[in-house]
Amino acid sequence: MPDGTVELTGQHRAHCATSRELRATLKDFTTWHASLDRRLDRALDSWGVRGDIGDRSLFQLGPHRQTLTESQQ
């Protein structure tokens, strides 16, 4: 964090119903900006996910970084 910027990912309640993805940036601990991140939402929707998109776990499998994502059908 040499430039005073922290980038985060998280979840928000879309239409007060389902959990979806967001990205946020905190600059110098004074300025906060959050926006929807539909990339993971669209990818999981294409596999038939219609409910909440929950917890994520990052792991390394050989040379590849992977993400295991909890979701509801």
N, C-alpha and C positions, 0 to 999 in steps of 0.2 A: 504494500500500500504506500509506495513512495510518493505518489502524487496526491494522496488524500482521498482516493476514490475506492469505494467498496461496491462490488457488483454481486447481487444476490438473485437467487431463484426461489420461488415459493408457490403457494397456492392461494386462490381466492374462491369465493362462492359465486359462481356464475348464476345470475338471476335468482339468487338466494336459494338455489336448489342443488347444483352439483359443483364439486371441486374441480377447478381448472388451473392451468399454469400461469405464472406471471414472472416477469423479470423486473428488477429494481436496481437503482443506482443511488448511492449515498455519497455526496461530495463534501469533504471537509466537515463532516458531521453537522452540516447546517442545511444542506439542500437535498431533498428526497424526491425521486421520480420513479413511479411504478407504471408498468404497462402490461397489457396482455401478451402472452407468448404462446401463440397458437400452433407452433411447430409440433410439439409433442401431442397436443390435443388432436390435431389433424391426423397424425400418424396412428395414434391409438383408435381414433374413430374409424379409420379404414380397416381395422381389425375387428370392428363390431362393438367396441366399448361405447356404452351409452350412459353409464353411471359415473360415479366419482373416479377421478384419477388421484391416487393417494401417494403414499410414501415411495421414495426412490432410494435405491442402494447402488452405489458405484463400485465396480470391481474390475480387476485386470484378469483377462483370460488369454494367456500367451501374450502376444504382442498387441492385443486389442483391448481398448477400454470399453466396458459394457455398462449398461444401466438396466437394472431390474426394477420394473415399475408395477406397483399395486394398482389394479383397476377393477371396476365392476362391469359386468356384462349387462 
